[in-house]
Amino acid sequence: MLVTAAPPRRLALLGGGFSTDEDGLLDDWVLGQVRASRPRVCFVPTASGDALGYVERFLAAFGPRRCEPSVLPLFRRESDDSALREFLLGQDVVYVGGGNTANLLAVWRTHGVDRVLAEAYDRGTLLCGISAGANCWAEGSHTDSFGPLTSLPDGLGLLPGSVCPHYDSEPGRRPSYRAAVAAGALPAGWGVDDGVGALFREGTPGARLYRVEPDGRGEAVERGVTPRRLAH
């Protein structure tokens, strides 16, 4: 009897990419994680309300690359449930953009995208994203979805724990996230600097970020993960 091993489940948290960086290193790194010679890359701009400018930047960045870029709009949905599922399961990479994490989760659940992405994850599709597109995969996140920085104990739960993007670049992110973890408002998790790509295989990190967890005395401690610098 032939037994085929299940593909590894993988997630990538991005601290940059086409929308914020000019060097393109993180986008090249994402494509380098896929074995296909011309990977199919779907951009999901839900968190930005399917902002046209964001979509155009994605297509401008990935169109010239050795890949097959596409976009999944949900605010003007173009396919039924069956076609949407077939489309997403046919992707090698699902790349989620930034914006409002809470809104993204609500829209995905309304359209059943959350369930399809979990299925794609189990099938080996690389799921990745920046900001809200990084937050969404975890059990909870640190977000400004409601205005001020706050804890959102909600997410798809594909990545155990919580995520805080922009860990080094937005004032208040670091102390606020550490306080949330220390108080138990969010589970222990990962603080992601801008400019970093962190790859998780079955929940194991593969790049620089910060592990933030309570110390049992009402505070939180962080442990940096050693980076591997990408070449220009």
N, C-alpha and C positions, 0 to 999 in steps of 0.2 A: 504494500500500500504506500502510495506517495503522499507524504505530508508536506504541505507548503507552509513555511513560516509566515506569520503575519508581518506586514511591513511595520517598521518602527513608527511610533507616534511621536510627532515633533511639533514644537512651538518655538517661535522666535519673537522676542521682545525687542523692538527697535527704538533707539534714541535718536532717530534721524532718518534720512532717506531723501527721496526726490523733492519732498515738499519743504525741506529746511536746509539741505546741504547742497553744495555745488560740486563736490568731488565725486559723488556717485558711488563711493566705496561700499556703503551699506547695501545699496541696491544690487551691486555686483556680488556682494557676499551672499545675499539672499538667493540669487540665481545659482550661485556656486554650491548651494546645499541640495540641489536637485540633479538627479542623474540624467534626465531627459536632455537630448541635444538642443531641442527648442521647447523649453517648458512652457506650459499654459499658465499664465498669471492673470488672476482675476482681481481687480481692484474693487473694494466695497466701500463706497463713500457715505454710508448711512449716517455716521456721526456728524457729518457736516451738512446734512440735509440734501445730499447728492449735489453739492455745490459744483456748478459747471466749471469754474476756474480750477478747482482741485482735480477734477476729471481730466481737464486739458493738460495740466502739468504731469499727471501720471502718464498719459498717452505720449506726451512729448519726450518723457524720460525713458519709457520702456519700448516705444515704437522702434527706435533705432537698434535696440539690443537684440541679441539672439534669443528671442522668446516670442510667444503669441499672446499679446496683451488683450484683455477684455475688461468690461465694466459691468457690475450688477447694480442697476438702479432699482430702488424700492419705492420711492415717493411717486414715481410714474412707472409702476410695474408693467413689464412687457410680456410676462410668461405665466402660465398656470403652475400649480404646485408640482406637477409631474415634470414639466420642462425645467422649472427652477432647480429641482433636485438633480436631474440629469446633468444640467449645466454645471452646478457646483461640484458634483462628484467627478466630473471630467477634468477638473483643474489639478495642476501640479502644485500650485501656490495660490493661497487666498491671502491677499494683502489688504488689511483694513486700515482706513485712514483715521485721522484724529478728528476731534470735535467733542460732542457731548456724550459721555459714556452712558448715562441713564437713559437718554433718548434712544441711543443705538440699541440697547438691550430691549427696550419696550417695542421698538419697531421690528426687530428680529423675531421676537416671540409672537407678535401679531401675524407675521408672515410665515412662521415655522422655520425660519432660517437657522435659528439656534439648534434645532434638532438635526438639520441637514449638515451643519458644520461639525457637530459631534460625530456624525457618521463618517464624514470626510476625514476627520482626524483619525478615527479608528482604521481607516483604509490607507493611511500613510500620506495624505495631503499635508504639505507644510503650511501651517497657519501662522500668520505673522501680522504685525501692525505697529503703528506709532501712537503714543499718547492714549486716547480712548481705544485705539486699535490694539494696544498692549494690555490696557486695563481689562478689557472684556473677557479675556480667556481665564482669569483667575476667579477665586471664590469671592474676592472683594477687592476694592481699590481705593486709592486716594485721589479725589477728583474735585474739580470746580464746576461740575455739572449743575449745581444749584446756586452758583455765584461764588461765595467764599469757599475756601478749601475745606473739605469735609470728608468723612468716611462714607463709603458706599459698600455695605456688606452684601453685595449682590454681584453676580457674574455667571459665566457659563460653568465655572468650576472645573475646567479641563486642566488647569494648572493649580495645584494645591497652594493655599495661602493667598497672599495679597500682593498687589503691585502698586508702586508709586513712580510715575514717569517724571521727567524733568527734575530729577533729584538734585542736580547741581546747578540748575539755571534759573529756576523761578523762586523768588523770595518767599520764605516760609514753608516751602515744600518739606525740606529735611526735618526741621523740628516738629512740624505738625504731624508728619507721618510717624515719626518715632513716638510722639505722644499718643497717637491713636493705637499703635501696637502695644505700648506699655500699659495702656488702660484697658486693653482687650476689645476695643471698638473694631479693630481689624486683626485678623490672625497674622502671625509672623509671615514675612514675605520678602519682596525684592524691591530695592530702590535702584532705579535705572538712570544713569547719567545720560545726558544728551551726547550723541556721537558714538554710542555703544550698541552693539548687537549681541544679544544673549540667546543662545540656542539651548533648548531643553529637549532632551531625549528621554521619554518616559519619566519626566520630572527631574532630570539631572541637568544642572546648568553647564554651559560650555563657553562662557565668555564673562567679561568683567561686569559686575554689578555689585550690589550690596545686599547681604542677608541681614534683615532687621528683625529682632525677636525680643520679647520681654525678658528681663533679667531676674524676675521673681521678687524684686524689691521696689516695684512701682516705676521702674525706668525701663528704657529699651537700649539694647546694645546693637552695634552693627559690625559686620565682618566683611571686608572687601574681598572680592574674588579677582585674582590676578588676570590682567588682560593679555590678549595676543594682538599686537598692533597690525592693522592692515596696511599693505604697501600702497603708496601712491603710484 
